[in-house]
Amino acid sequence: MAATGFKDYYAVLGVSRTAGTDEIKQSFRKLARKYHPDVNPNDKSAEAKFKDVSEAYEVLSDPEKRQKYDQFGQYWQQASRAGAGTSYGSPGDFGGFDFSAYGSFDEFINELLGRFAGGAGAGASRSRSYSYGGPGSSGFGTTGVGFDQGIPSQSFDQEANINLTFSEAFHGAQRRLRIGNDEVEVRIPPGAKQGSKVRLKGKGQLNPYNKQRGDVYLVVQLAPHPLFKLEGDSLVCEVPITPDEAVLGGKIDVPTPDGSVTINLPAGIKSGQTLRLRGKGWPNPKGDRGDQLVKVVITPPTHLSVEEQQLYEKIRDSRLENPRQSLINTRL
C-alpha cells in the first residue's frame, strides 16, 4: 500500500498481528459473505468494503507479502520493489489484478475467489446455494455464497432448493421462478423425490473466460405427508385395524393416491405385516407406477360399550391359546 491512503490490513480483517493463517481465513470468509455484492446488490459501500477485505486477505494470506508488510508497514510495496524487483501492484489493484480486463465486477470476483482457494487454478469458482420457497412464493433467497464448502468447485453451476408438497411431487408441477433478471417457467415432472434435481440449462453463473453460463439445478425438498411416505421406490402407508379384523380377516378400505380401494385382509394377520398394492405407488421416469405397501397396525379400542366389554371378557375366559407359551421357560 502506498503511503497515502494506507489501510491497516489487520484492522480491516479484525484480527491481531499475531493471528494465524486459519484465523485470517476464517475472518475473511465471514466478512466476504457479509459484504459480497450478491448479498448487497447496488450497494457501493458494501462493494468497497468487500474490495478492502479481499485486498487485505490477498496480502496477509501470502507469507512473503505478509512478512514484507509486517516489516515495512505502509512502505512494504516499495521495499519489495527495491529488494526483489517484484511489484505487488499499486493501491487498489488487488496485487496485479487489472479491472479493465473484466466485463463486470462479478467476472473479477470469479477469478479472485479461485485465486484465494489455495491455487485451485484460473477460473476456479465456488458453487453458490440458494433456497426457493414453497407454493406461492417467487424468486430465490440467498442462504450462502459457498465460502464454507472448503473445496473449490471447477463448475459454474449453481443449486437451489425448491419445496414441493407430496401432491405436487406425485402429479408434477409448474412454477414461475425469477433467476437474476430472468423469469423462468419450470416444469417439475411427476414422481419427483427428495433430492431429485431439475436442470435449468444456461441459467447458472457466468464463466468469465468463455462468456457462457453454467446450469442451475433445482433440488427437490419434499414436505412430509401425514399418511404417505416414500421408502426407496415404494409408497408406504400405515392403516389401523381392529383386533377382530385381525383375527377374522375381511374386507377393508385403504387410501391410495387415486382414492380409496377395497382389499382383502387375511385372517390372523399380525400387526406390522404389509400388503402390496401393485401399480398404486409412486410414478417413475418411464411413466409407470410402482407399488404401494400397506402396513397394518392392530389398534385396540379405547372406548368399549358394555356389550363389547362383556364379549371381550368372554373371549378371554374361553381362550385356548397362550401366545406367550414359548416364552415361559426363557431365561439367561
C-alpha positions as CSV (number, residue, x, y, z in Angstrom):
1,M,0.0,0.0,0.0
2,A,1.3,3.5,-0.7
3,A,2.0,6.0,2.0
4,T,-1.2,7.9,1.2
5,G,-4.5,6.1,1.8
6,F,-2.7,3.5,3.9
7,K,-5.1,0.8,5.3
8,D,-4.3,-1.4,8.3
9,Y,-4.9,-4.8,6.8
10,Y,-5.2,-6.4,10.3
11,A,-7.8,-3.9,11.3
12,V,-9.7,-4.4,8.0
13,L,-10.0,-8.1,8.8
14,G,-10.5,-7.6,12.5
15,V,-7.6,-9.8,13.6
16,S,-4.5,-9.3,15.7
17,R,-1.0,-9.1,14.2
18,T,-0.2,-12.5,15.7
19,A,-3.2,-14.1,14.0
20,G,-2.6,-17.4,12.4
21,T,-3.5,-18.5,8.8
22,D,-6.7,-20.2,9.8
23,E,-7.9,-17.2,11.9
24,I,-7.2,-14.9,9.0
25,K,-9.0,-17.1,6.5
26,Q,-12.0,-17.5,8.8
27,S,-12.3,-13.8,9.3
28,F,-12.0,-13.1,5.6
29,R,-14.8,-15.6,4.8
30,K,-17.1,-14.1,7.4
31,L,-16.6,-10.6,6.1
32,A,-16.6,-11.6,2.4
33,R,-20.0,-13.2,3.0
34,K,-21.2,-10.1,4.7
35,Y,-20.1,-7.6,2.1
36,H,-20.3,-9.7,-1.1
37,P,-22.0,-7.9,-4.0
38,D,-24.5,-10.7,-4.4
39,V,-25.7,-10.2,-0.9
40,N,-25.7,-6.4,-1.2
41,P,-26.7,-5.6,-4.8
42,N,-26.2,-2.0,-5.9
43,D,-24.5,-1.1,-2.5
44,K,-21.4,0.8,-3.3
45,S,-20.3,1.0,0.3
46,A,-20.5,-2.8,0.7
47,E,-18.7,-3.3,-2.6
48,A,-15.9,-1.0,-1.4
49,K,-15.6,-2.9,1.9
50,F,-15.6,-6.2,0.0
51,K,-12.6,-4.9,-2.0
52,D,-10.8,-3.8,1.1
53,V,-11.4,-7.2,2.8
54,S,-10.2,-9.0,-0.4
55,E,-7.1,-6.8,-0.7
56,A,-6.2,-7.4,3.0
57,Y,-6.6,-11.1,2.6
58,E,-4.6,-11.1,-0.6
59,V,-1.6,-9.8,1.4
60,L,-2.0,-11.4,4.8
61,S,-2.7,-14.9,3.4
62,D,0.6,-14.8,1.4
63,P,3.6,-15.4,3.8
64,E,6.1,-13.5,1.7
65,K,3.8,-10.4,1.3
66,R,2.8,-10.5,4.9
67,Q,6.4,-10.6,6.1
68,K,7.2,-7.5,3.9
69,Y,4.0,-5.8,5.2
70,D,4.9,-6.5,8.8
71,Q,8.5,-5.3,8.3
72,F,8.0,-2.1,6.3
73,G,4.3,-1.2,7.1
74,Q,2.9,1.3,4.6
75,Y,6.1,1.2,2.5
76,W,6.1,-2.6,2.1
77,Q,5.5,-2.5,-1.6
78,Q,8.3,0.0,-2.2
79,A,10.6,-2.2,-0.2
80,S,9.5,-5.2,-2.2
81,R,10.3,-3.5,-5.5
82,A,13.6,-2.2,-4.2
83,G,14.6,-5.5,-2.7
84,A,13.5,-8.1,-5.2
85,G,12.5,-6.2,-8.2
86,T,9.0,-7.6,-7.9
87,S,5.9,-5.4,-7.8
88,Y,2.8,-6.5,-5.9
89,G,0.7,-3.8,-7.6
90,S,-0.4,-0.3,-6.8
91,P,-3.0,0.6,-4.2
92,G,-6.4,-0.7,-5.1
93,D,-5.3,-3.1,-7.9
94,F,-5.5,-6.2,-5.8
95,G,-2.0,-7.4,-6.3
96,G,-1.8,-7.1,-10.0
97,F,-5.5,-7.6,-11.0
98,D,-6.4,-5.3,-13.8
99,F,-10.1,-4.4,-13.6
100,S,-10.1,-3.3,-17.2
101,A,-9.7,-6.9,-18.3
102,Y,-13.1,-7.8,-16.9
103,G,-16.5,-7.1,-18.3
104,S,-18.1,-6.8,-14.8
105,F,-17.2,-6.9,-11.2
106,D,-18.7,-10.5,-10.9
107,E,-16.2,-11.7,-13.5
108,F,-13.4,-10.2,-11.4
109,I,-14.8,-11.9,-8.3
110,N,-14.9,-15.3,-10.1
111,E,-11.2,-15.2,-10.7
112,L,-10.4,-13.7,-7.4
113,L,-12.2,-16.5,-5.4
114,G,-10.4,-19.1,-7.5
115,R,-7.1,-17.4,-6.6
116,F,-8.0,-17.4,-2.9
117,A,-8.9,-21.0,-3.0
118,G,-5.3,-22.1,-2.5
119,G,-4.0,-22.5,-6.0
120,A,-7.1,-24.0,-7.5
121,G,-6.2,-22.5,-10.8
122,A,-7.6,-19.7,-13.0
123,G,-11.3,-19.8,-13.4
124,A,-11.9,-21.9,-10.3
125,S,-15.3,-20.9,-8.8
126,R,-17.3,-21.9,-5.7
127,S,-20.8,-23.1,-6.2
128,R,-23.5,-20.9,-4.6
129,S,-26.5,-22.3,-2.8
130,Y,-30.0,-20.7,-2.8
131,S,-33.4,-21.7,-1.5
132,Y,-36.7,-21.3,-3.3
133,G,-39.8,-21.1,-1.1
134,G,-42.9,-23.1,-1.1
135,P,-46.0,-22.8,-3.2
136,G,-47.0,-19.2,-4.0
137,S,-43.6,-17.7,-3.3
138,S,-41.3,-16.3,-6.1
139,G,-37.7,-15.8,-6.6
140,F,-34.6,-17.1,-4.8
141,G,-33.4,-16.2,-1.3
142,T,-29.7,-16.4,-0.7
143,T,-28.7,-18.9,2.0
144,G,-25.0,-18.9,1.4
145,V,-22.3,-17.9,-1.0
146,G,-20.3,-21.1,-0.8
147,F,-17.3,-19.9,1.1
148,D,-17.7,-22.6,3.8
149,Q,-17.5,-25.5,1.4
150,G,-13.7,-25.8,1.9
151,I,-13.1,-27.3,-1.6
152,P,-13.4,-25.0,-4.6
153,S,-15.6,-26.2,-7.5
154,Q,-14.4,-26.0,-11.1
155,S,-18.0,-25.7,-12.2
156,F,-20.1,-22.5,-12.8
157,D,-23.3,-24.4,-12.0
158,Q,-25.5,-23.4,-9.1
159,E,-28.0,-25.2,-6.9
160,A,-31.3,-24.0,-5.5
161,N,-33.8,-25.8,-3.3
162,I,-37.4,-26.0,-4.4
163,N,-40.1,-27.1,-1.9
164,L,-42.9,-29.4,-3.1
165,T,-45.9,-30.9,-1.4
166,F,-46.4,-34.6,-1.7
167,S,-49.2,-34.0,-4.2
168,E,-47.1,-31.7,-6.4
169,A,-44.3,-34.2,-6.4
170,F,-46.7,-37.0,-7.3
171,H,-48.6,-35.2,-10.1
172,G,-45.9,-32.9,-11.3
173,A,-46.0,-29.1,-11.0
174,Q,-45.2,-25.9,-12.8
175,R,-43.5,-22.9,-11.2
176,R,-42.5,-19.5,-12.4
177,L,-39.2,-18.5,-10.9
178,R,-37.1,-15.4,-11.1
179,I,-33.4,-16.1,-11.5
180,G,-31.4,-12.8,-11.7
181,N,-33.2,-10.7,-14.3
182,D,-34.9,-13.7,-15.9
183,E,-38.3,-15.2,-15.3
184,V,-38.3,-18.9,-16.0
185,E,-41.2,-21.3,-16.3
186,V,-40.1,-24.6,-14.7
187,R,-41.9,-27.9,-15.1
188,I,-41.3,-30.5,-12.4
189,P,-42.1,-33.9,-13.9
190,P,-44.4,-36.4,-11.9
191,G,-42.6,-38.6,-9.5
192,A,-40.0,-36.2,-8.1
193,K,-38.4,-37.5,-4.9
194,Q,-36.4,-35.9,-2.0
195,G,-33.1,-34.8,-3.5
196,S,-34.2,-35.1,-7.1
197,K,-32.7,-32.5,-9.4
198,V,-34.2,-30.5,-12.2
199,R,-31.8,-28.9,-14.6
200,L,-32.2,-25.3,-15.9
201,K,-29.7,-25.1,-18.7
202,G,-27.7,-21.9,-19.1
203,K,-29.2,-20.2,-16.1
204,G,-26.1,-20.5,-13.8
205,Q,-23.0,-18.4,-13.1
206,L,-21.2,-16.7,-15.9
207,N,-17.9,-18.1,-16.9
208,P,-15.7,-15.1,-17.4
209,Y,-13.4,-16.8,-19.9
210,N,-15.8,-18.3,-22.5
211,K,-18.7,-16.0,-21.6
212,Q,-21.1,-19.0,-21.2
213,R,-23.3,-19.7,-18.3
214,G,-23.4,-22.8,-16.2
215,D,-26.7,-24.5,-15.2
216,V,-29.0,-24.2,-12.3
217,Y,-30.1,-27.4,-10.6
218,L,-33.3,-27.3,-8.6
219,V,-33.0,-29.7,-5.7
220,V,-36.4,-31.1,-4.6
221,Q,-37.2,-30.7,-0.9
222,L,-40.3,-32.9,-0.2
223,A,-42.7,-31.8,2.5
224,P,-43.8,-34.7,4.8
225,H,-47.3,-36.1,4.3
226,P,-49.5,-37.1,7.3
227,L,-50.2,-40.6,5.9
228,F,-47.9,-41.4,3.0
229,K,-44.1,-41.7,2.9
230,L,-41.5,-43.0,0.4
231,E,-39.2,-45.8,1.3
232,G,-36.9,-46.3,-1.7
233,D,-39.2,-46.7,-4.7
234,S,-42.2,-47.8,-2.7
235,L,-45.0,-45.7,-1.4
236,V,-45.9,-46.7,2.2
237,C,-48.8,-46.0,4.4
238,E,-50.0,-47.4,7.8
239,V,-53.6,-48.5,8.2
240,P,-55.1,-49.3,11.6
241,I,-57.3,-52.4,12.0
242,T,-59.3,-53.7,15.0
243,P,-58.5,-56.9,16.9
244,D,-61.5,-58.7,15.5
245,E,-60.5,-57.8,11.9
246,A,-57.0,-59.2,12.6
247,V,-58.5,-62.4,13.9
248,L,-61.3,-62.9,11.4
249,G,-60.0,-61.1,8.4
250,G,-62.4,-59.5,5.9
251,K,-62.5,-56.5,3.5
252,I,-61.3,-53.1,4.4
253,D,-60.9,-49.8,2.6
254,V,-57.4,-48.3,2.3
255,P,-56.3,-44.9,0.8
256,T,-54.2,-44.7,-2.3
257,P,-53.0,-41.6,-4.3
258,D,-56.0,-42.2,-6.6
259,G,-58.6,-42.6,-3.8
260,S,-59.8,-45.5,-1.6
261,V,-59.7,-49.1,-2.7
262,T,-61.1,-52.2,-1.1
263,I,-58.6,-55.0,-0.2
264,N,-59.0,-58.5,1.4
265,L,-57.5,-58.7,4.8
266,P,-56.3,-62.3,5.6
267,A,-57.5,-63.9,8.8
268,G,-54.8,-64.0,11.5
269,I,-52.7,-61.1,10.2
270,K,-50.2,-59.7,12.6
271,S,-49.5,-56.1,13.5
272,G,-46.8,-54.7,11.3
273,Q,-47.4,-57.0,8.3
274,T,-47.6,-55.4,4.9
275,L,-49.9,-55.9,2.0
276,R,-48.8,-54.9,-1.5
277,L,-51.0,-53.0,-4.0
278,R,-49.3,-53.3,-7.4
279,G,-49.3,-50.3,-9.6
280,K,-50.7,-48.0,-7.0
281,G,-47.4,-46.4,-5.9
282,W,-45.1,-43.6,-7.0
283,P,-44.6,-42.7,-10.7
284,N,-41.2,-43.4,-12.3
285,P,-39.4,-41.6,-15.1
286,K,-40.9,-44.0,-17.7
287,G,-44.4,-43.1,-16.7
288,D,-45.2,-46.3,-14.9
289,R,-46.3,-46.6,-11.3
290,G,-44.5,-48.5,-8.6
291,D,-46.2,-50.5,-5.8
292,Q,-47.9,-49.2,-2.6
293,L,-47.2,-51.0,0.6
294,V,-50.0,-51.1,3.2
295,K,-48.7,-51.7,6.8
296,V,-51.4,-52.9,9.1
297,V,-51.4,-51.9,12.8
298,I,-53.7,-53.6,15.2
299,T,-55.3,-50.9,17.3
300,P,-57.3,-51.9,20.4
301,P,-60.5,-49.8,21.0
302,T,-60.2,-47.1,23.7
303,H,-64.0,-46.8,24.3
304,L,-66.0,-50.0,24.8
305,S,-69.7,-50.4,25.1
306,V,-71.0,-52.7,27.9
307,E,-71.7,-55.4,25.4
308,E,-68.2,-55.2,23.9
309,Q,-66.7,-55.3,27.4
310,Q,-68.6,-58.5,28.2
311,L,-67.7,-60.1,24.8
312,Y,-64.0,-59.4,25.3
313,E,-64.1,-60.9,28.8
314,K,-65.9,-63.9,27.4
315,I,-63.2,-64.3,24.7
316,R,-60.5,-64.0,27.4
317,D,-62.1,-66.6,29.6
318,S,-62.6,-69.1,26.8
319,R,-59.2,-68.6,25.0
320,L,-57.5,-71.8,24.0
321,E,-54.1,-70.4,23.0
322,N,-51.5,-68.6,25.1
323,P,-49.3,-66.5,22.6
324,R,-46.5,-66.4,25.3
325,Q,-46.4,-70.1,25.9
326,S,-43.0,-70.5,24.2
327,L,-41.5,-67.8,26.5
328,I,-42.4,-69.3,29.8
329,N,-39.0,-71.1,30.4
330,T,-36.9,-68.5,28.7
331,R,-34.1,-67.1,31.0
332,L,-30.4,-66.0,30.8
